[in-house]
Amino acid sequence: MSVPVERSVVGFRSERGPVLVALMVTTGLVAIDSTILATAVPTIVRELGGFSSFPWLFSLYLLTQAVTVPIYSKLADTWGRKPVVLIGIGLFGVGSVLCGFAWSMPALIAFRAVQGLGAGAVQPMAVTIAGDIYTVAERAKVQGYIASVWAISSVVGPTLGGVFSQFLSWRWIFFVNVPLCVVAAWLLWRRLHEQVERRPHRVDWLGGALLTASLSLLILGILEGGNAWAWLSGESLAVLGGGLVLLVAFLRVEMRAEEPVLPLALLSRRLLATAALVSVGVGVILIGLTSYVPSFLEALLGVSPLQSGLTLALLTIGWPISASQSGRLYLRVGFRITALIGTTIVVLGCLGLLLASSHPSLVSVGAACLVVGLGLGLTASPTLIAAQSSVDWGERGVVTGANLFARSMGSAVGVAVLGAIVNASLRGLDGDTHPALLKVAVHDVVIALVVVAVLTVVAAAAMPRDRGQTS
């Protein structure tokens, strides 16, 4: 593939500048959607009902996003990045319109799945394209630019979500995606030029179907176990057992597939395997905070959606600040040490949130979120760049997709597990969401996040020793 390259300048004035702008707008689609929805959940639940079902708004979206990432990544390594990302933008736009017209919680959950199908192409393709046109030394700064979109979205998203929820309608949090889709598609169509050597390919549709079915059943069993049915009931055993059987079938298919949707051989490489484990932890922690912090703050402290959203915004403000500076660190001490520093900071932030959960306030929760965000920026970007830099162009899409797949799966399964924890904590008074019960629930969620953060440190410590790269 060839893209206009000017190695002497990294910013917007370089020949690659318009492409970078296009990537930032494309990333903004997913970033704004994730931050704007979290603050609107209480309003949506009041209108459509289904508090115990609201984790599905995140879980099913993340599931469809996760299982399609490897497929899109494989297609991107054969068809090129541009057509794949344009398809993703189109699906995301269609899903957004459908969500805006949703008439019930089940309908909204189903339409969120359509959004997820688009997001599965949008986010990984933006990261992959950046990896194609920038060197290892440049990528930290570029990833900082792209991560800054999340920081901007962390302010714009909650603000819009609060305004729409309080003064207009929550439906506008989806309709606002439509003009963004148009702008992103136009910029990429005009500015991204690539030459791809076409070659025959076979998409592993069977593997993709088995992966989707198995994970859907497992997440269904985790979310509804102890809620819709008892954990040891026939329904629970059938759903979870069926998911495990299909997962084993998926692994067997992938071992024999000519072009597997998720190349298991990649995970035999220590760097890629450990980077994927770190990404799983990042996904769990990120979804845990974005899904539950706004709802709990609004319920426990009686703050507005705008206030809770801006408190959560500190999480995504801290991320790009540290991500943009991570290059200086990993070029000096290596990817592994940088990731260890980042994951340790995440643990400290989660411990701070645990202390704040006993006597929550906007200041204490916001400070803890900021620390976690700073840690995630030193964790997610270096591990992804380390994985990308270990392969050439022909594998970069698949490797990037596998890493982001791990993060998405961490989020999808994580929100299901955390949802099960919350439902179990709130079962005491027949679904009553009394503040005393909510405090217990948020405490349990944060304890789970602390455990995940510690395990993420262990995964980072298992990365191969290195001294960074400069090319």
Buried (B, 14 or more C-beta within 10 A) or exposed (E): BEBBEEEEEBEEEBBBBBBBBBBBBBBBBBBBBBBBBBBBBBBBBEEBEBBBBBBBBBBBBBBBBBBBBBBBBBBBBBBBBBBBBBBBBBBBBBBBBBBBEBEEBEBBBBBBBBBBBBBBBBBBBBBBBBBBBBBBBBBBBBBBBBBBBBBBBBBBBBBBBBBBBEEEEBBBBBBBBBEBBEBBBEBBEEBBEBEBEEEEEEBBEBBBBBBBBBBBBBBBBBBBBBBBBEBEEEEBBEBBEBBBEBBEBBBEBBEEBEBBBBBEEBBEBEBBBBBBBBBBBBBBBBBBBBBBBBBBBBBBBEBBBBBBBBBBBBBBBBBBBBBBBBBBBBBEBBBBBBBBBBBBBBBBBBBBBBEBBEEBBBEBBBBBBBBBBBBBBBBBBBBBBBBBBBBEEEBBBBBBBBBBBBBBBBBBBBBBBBBBBBBBBBBEEEEEEEEEBBBBBBBBBBBBBBEBBBBBBEBBEBBBEBEBBEE
